[in-house]
Amino acid sequence: MLPFIVSNYLAGNCLSKFQILAYHKEESYDEAATNDLKSAYKSVITAIGEDPEREGLQKTPERMAKAMQFITKGYEMDAAAILNSAKFHESYNEMVLVKNIELYSLCEHHLLPFFGKAHIAYIPNGVITGLSKLARVVDCFSRRLQVQERLTHEILDVIQETLNPHGVGVVIEAQHLCMMMRGVQKQNSVTTTSAFSGEFMKNETRSEFLKLISADLS
């Protein structure tokens, strides 16, 4: 009988603590920017003929204000600093490839998302960087108002300038909601962009890179 009493006491005690605790989400946003964006989104909702005071929309301007700050947080990131934070001297001089890096960005022409994956390779010249840093570089530039063509070259340029490798190759494949939801409305279209430097300008190296990103090695 005692174990039953003890277990019930513990359960009741835990329940009371659970009831006392309220859900609290830790977030940090610029207050001035949040207020400006809230006002702007409230005006947008009104302009399209909706009622921003309707129950389902009352908190939408604030949610969108915070979402936009998160989506564009790349403006606060320094890609060169990211790479420099994990540079190591190594004699390895073969291709280093990280493929299928997820990316999400906003088309600067319509402020609609485009999303896909990036493939990045470089040939070290005595220096390597942490593999996760390449993915962070993608986030740094994609979390801004972008066009895919510029995004591709920005990733390549910062790797080339910061690591000084023998060469860099970048390929991005993405789908653009500005083509899927509006305009031509082509839901199955995929846009591919590429940029190469150094050794990747040679057909042999570039072909190896393109073959590796299309291969299923699992």
N, C-alpha and C positions, 0 to 999 in steps of 0.2 A: 504493500500500500504506500510505503514511504517513497519509492521511486516515482510512483504516479503523482503524488503530491508535489514532489520536487520538480518534476518535468512540467507540471501545470503551472507552478510558480514561475519557472524560468520562461515558459512560453508567454505567460501573462506579462512578465516584466519586459520581455523583448517587444511584445506588442505595444505596450505603453510607450516605450522609447520610439518605436517606429511611428506611432501616431503623433508624437511630439515633433519629430523631425519633418521639416517641409522640404520639398524639392527646390533646390537652388542651383542654377546654372552659372558657372563662373565664366564671364566674358569680359573682354577689355576692348573698348572702342573709343575713338576720339569723340568726345561729347559734342564739340562744335560741329564736326563733320556729320555726326549722326543727326543732329537737329536740322541742319541744312538739307540733308538728304530726305529726312522725314517730310519736311515741308514740300520739297519738290515732288516726291512720290504721291503725296496727298493731292497735289494739283493735277498730276497725271491721271489719277483715278477719277477725279472730278471731270477732267477734260474729256474722258472717253464716255462719259454719261453715267458713271456709277456713283453710288453714295458712299463716301469714305467713312461715314458714321454707322453704316450697316454693320451688324454684329460680326459677320465674317471678315470684314475689312478694317475694323477699328485698329487692329495692331499691325496691319499689313505694311503701312509706311515705315514703321520702326523696324519690322523684320527685314524689309527690303534695304533699308539704310545700312543695317548691320551686314546683310548678305553682300551688298555691293562692296563694302569695305573689305570683307573677307576675300571676295572673288578677285579684287584688285590689289591684294597685299603685296604683290610683286614689286610695286613701286617703293616699298620700304626695304627691299632686299638688295644686297650687293653681290652679284654673281662672282666677281673676281675674289671678293673676300671669302665667299663660300669655298671656292677651289683652294685658295691659299690656306684655309684653316686645316686642310688635311693633305699636305704635300709631303711626299716621301721620296728619298733618293733610292732608285733601284736601277739595276742594269738591264732589266727586261726591255726588249726592243721589238716585240711582236705586237700584233694588233690587240687592243683591248676593246671589247664590244659590250655595250649594255643595250639590249633591245626591248621593245614593248613597254617603254616608259609611258604610263598614262599621262595625258595632258588635257586640261580644260582651260579654255580661254574665251574671251569675248571679242567678237568681230567689231572693229571700231566703226564700221560703216552703219551698222544697224543695232549695235549693242545686243546682239543675239549670240548665244554660245556656239563655239565650235569645239569639237573634242576628238580625241584619237590617241595615237601613240607616236612616240619618237624613238628613233634608233640612233645611237651615238657610238662612234668608234674613234680611237686615236692611237697613234704609234708613239710610245714614250721616247723621249730623248734624255734619258737619265733621271726623269722625274715622273712619278705617278700621283694620282689623287684617289681619295676614297671613292669607292663606286657609288655610294649613296649621294655623293656631292654632285655627280652628273645629273641625277634625278632632281636634286634641289635646284640646279641651274635651270632645268626645264621649267620648274615651278616659278622661279624668279621671273622669267621672261613671259611665260604663258599667263600668269596672274596679272595681266595688264590689258589695256585695250590694244588689240593686235590685228595684224594681218599675217597669215601663215607664212608668206614669203619672207617678211622681215624677221619673224620669229626664228625661222630656220637659220638665217645668217647671224642673228645675234648670239645664238647658242654656239655656233661654230667659232665666231670671232673671239668670244671671251675665253674659250678653251685654248685656241691657238695663241692668244696674247698672254695668257696667264701661265700655261704649262710649257709653252714653246716646244710642242711635240714635233715629230717629223711630218705629221699630217693629221687632219681631222676629217671625218665624214659624218654628215647628219642627214637623215631622211625622216620626214614627218608625213604621216598619213592621217587625214582628219575628215570628219563629216561636219558640214556647216548648216546650222539651222536656218540661216538666212537663205539658203537654197532649198531647204526641205520644207519649211513652214510657210514661206512666202515666195513671191517671184515665180520662178520656173517650177517650184514644188517637185523636185526630183529627189525622192527619198533614198535612193540607193547610190547616189553619187559619192565618190571618195576623191579628195584632192591630195595629191602627192607632191611634195617639194623636196629638193635636195640641195646640198651645198658641200663642196669639197675643197681641201687645201693640201699643199705639200704632196706627199706620196700618194694621196688619194686622187690626185689629178692623173695618175698613171692608170691605164686601162686594167692592168693586172690586179693592182691593189683594190681599185674600185669594184671590179668584178667579184673579187673575193668577199668584200664587204656586203655587196648586194646579194650574193649567194647565201651568206651566213644569216642575214636578216630574214630571208624567205624560207630558210630550212627549219624543219621541226626536229630538234635534236633530243627531244624527250623520249 
